């Protein structure tokens, strides 16, 4: 099979570019948690058993930089920070829902 310019693995592959934005391990679960009302750093940290503070911070910053989530700092003492999904991020919900449904069908999890 002849390799074409722009094939997957290249910088122009749409699937690779999408995975760069929504991530490989933590970003989809983070979006899932945010969509279910877990929106503060400490709550997100408790929601996931095995994510480090450094990794959580990195993933949240990347999602924010890509316009998938927004971060709001409330002028309180101590400062309160909340994360919300942006309209662009909401466009990922059908993908996340499809992934969830696929898994439920594969493992026969009741709805």
C-alpha positions in Angstrom: 0.0 0.0 0.0 1.4 3.4 -1.0 1.7 6.0 1.8 0.0 9.3 1.0 0.9 12.7 2.3 -1.2 13.5 5.3 -1.6 9.9 6.4 -2.2 9.1 10.0 0.9 9.7 12.0 1.6 12.8 10.1 1.1 16.3 11.5 -2.0 16.7 9.3 -3.8 13.6 10.3 -7.2 14.6 11.7 -7.4 11.7 14.1 -3.9 12.4 15.5 -4.7 16.2 15.8 -8.0 15.4 17.6 -6.1 13.1 20.1 -3.6 15.9 20.7 -6.5 18.0 21.9 -8.6 15.5 23.8 -5.6 13.5 25.0 -4.7 10.0 25.6 -5.2 9.1 29.2 -6.7 11.8 31.4 -8.5 14.4 29.3 -11.6 12.4 28.4 -12.1 11.3 32.0 -11.6 14.8 33.2 -14.2 16.1 30.7 -16.5 13.3 31.9 -16.0 14.4 35.5 -16.5 18.1 34.7 -19.7 17.2 32.8 -21.0 15.6 36.0 -20.4 18.6 38.2 -16.9 17.9 39.6 -15.4 21.3 38.9 -12.9 22.2 41.6 -9.2 21.1 41.6 -9.5 19.3 45.0 -12.7 17.5 44.0 -11.1 16.4 40.7 -8.0 15.2 42.6 -10.2 13.1 44.9 -12.4 11.9 42.0 -9.3 10.2 40.4 -7.4 7.8 42.6 -4.1 7.8 40.8 -3.5 11.2 39.2 -0.7 13.4 40.6 -1.3 17.1 41.2 1.3 17.9 38.6 -0.4 15.8 35.9 -3.9 17.2 36.9 -2.5 20.7 36.6 -0.9 19.9 33.2 -4.0 18.4 31.7 -6.3 21.1 33.0 -4.0 23.8 31.6 -3.8 22.1 28.2 -7.6 21.7 28.0 -7.9 25.4 28.9 -5.3 26.4 26.3 -7.2 24.5 23.6 -10.5 26.2 24.6 -12.1 23.0 25.8 -12.6 24.2 29.4 -12.5 27.6 31.1 -11.0 28.5 34.5 -12.5 31.0 36.8 -10.8 32.4 39.9 -13.0 33.8 42.6 -11.6 36.6 44.7 -12.0 34.9 48.0 -9.6 33.9 50.8 -8.5 31.3 50.1 -9.0 31.7 46.4 -11.5 29.4 44.8 -11.0 28.1 41.3 -13.7 26.4 39.2 -13.4 24.7 35.9 -16.3 24.6 33.4 -16.7 23.1 29.9 -16.9 25.7 27.1 -19.3 25.5 24.2 -16.4 24.0 22.2 -15.9 21.4 24.9 -19.6 20.5 24.8 -19.2 19.5 21.2 -17.1 16.5 22.5 -20.1 15.1 24.5 -21.4 13.0 21.7 -18.0 11.4 21.3 -17.7 10.8 25.0 -21.3 9.4 25.2 -20.5 7.1 22.2 -17.4 5.8 24.0 -19.4 5.2 27.1 -22.2 3.4 25.2 -19.7 1.3 23.3 -18.1 0.1 26.5 -21.4 -0.7 28.1 -22.3 -2.9 25.1 -19.0 -4.6 25.2 -19.2 -5.4 28.9 -22.9 -5.7 29.1 -23.2 -3.1 31.8 -26.9 -2.3 32.5 -28.0 1.3 31.9 
